[in-house]
């Protein structure tokens, strides 16, 4: 069995293990969906009261939100351990994974699985509804579908890369939870809206340092707004690939600095 | 006295992670900046009622400052205590479980107020021109509202924490609480601008005490009469927590061995 086969098997085991506590499983799935809906409600209320913001219509902003959150939940589905890596370092759990006869990163990723069905359903519903309206308004063509699929994939890679660098920082600083508030939560909150709303320095951070702007805003400037050229899709894929390579590099260096904290 | 010792011990334990906390404060400043930018964008194109753009910037900035006064740890840490069996020892202490958990959290909130809310207040006052009230009464009513907001947050977190005895994991209730709070507290948009049905829900919930009530008091847009409903919520939630504690005593079972 190759690594992918082993990873798939471990993923299935995690899913089954998670479903052992039935009440907890059902509740967490329902509540996760409710959480995302209620989080989205704040943005919906704002947009329903004021309509367009700086020339971006409700449906265009909804598209930004849909792409971003779909990428986020796809990342969380298989990268849950990376996203919540601090306990592995603080509790010394990583020691056990180091003993497994498989690449460490794969061992970490397959050590934990999060069910994201409810959240994905919400983000996809928003995304599909917005694409539908934009099609009906004639603002986009059916080309929007493959282009959106592409940027959801590249967006997931960018999210994973940012999460991996944050997790790898833990090899030096151990505590990464607050750092991830900065690199994940704050950036995700900002990118739910057009970057043009923000001051130049924040835009630069979101494009050049933590490139979440490439998850939705940059490609949307071509796909939805038609203001920038098709080069944005190539640039998006390039940024995603580069971010992944950098993240894997940082992770590799970080692993060599690991000092067990277990007792 | 015991309550004071518990609060102080939690406060001192939080002091151990100052570097990590500094990162969180920076993140919080950026969060506030994001929300302020949204309103500056909206205000650039239209009037913003009695608030005006500058008023809305102050509203959002002050909300971000006081967010940390009502921010509680997930379930007051009770989920972990249920999982490890520690809850059984907590219940035999000569101190009510609610008083025990609430005192510890009060120490954590005091830490948040000093090391996050205060720096944010200074930064936003300097960068966004957050107004500083001159009348002592405004400060008094705002502080009273914040104290009630913190107590309400502790009560809700306690009620969430004890559900771990029935559901094994109560983290999702906390996340739901935070996200509902985000909308119904008036954090992002004042209640009077919400659609009618949402206003009704918000006003029937305890959430406005977290942001809407103290911020309007601070900005001089409301008087002390706006504290009447929060007082009733504090009383009701105290009774709920006492009732929940009684249920916990009947339900508790020690896991592990």
Interface residues (C-beta under 8 A of the other chain):
Chain A: X21 X23 X24 X27 X28 X31 X32 X34 X35 X36 X38 X39 X41 X42 X45 X46 X48 X49 X50 X52 X53 X54 X173 X175 X177 X178 X179 X181 X182 X185 X186 X189 X190 X193 X197 X198 X199 X202
Chain B: X17 X19 X20 X21 X23 X24 X26 X27 X30 X31 X33 X34 X37 X38 X40 X41 X42 X44 X45 X46 X167 X168 X169 X171 X172 X173 X175 X176 X179 X180 X182 X183 X187 X188 X189 X193 X194 X195 X198
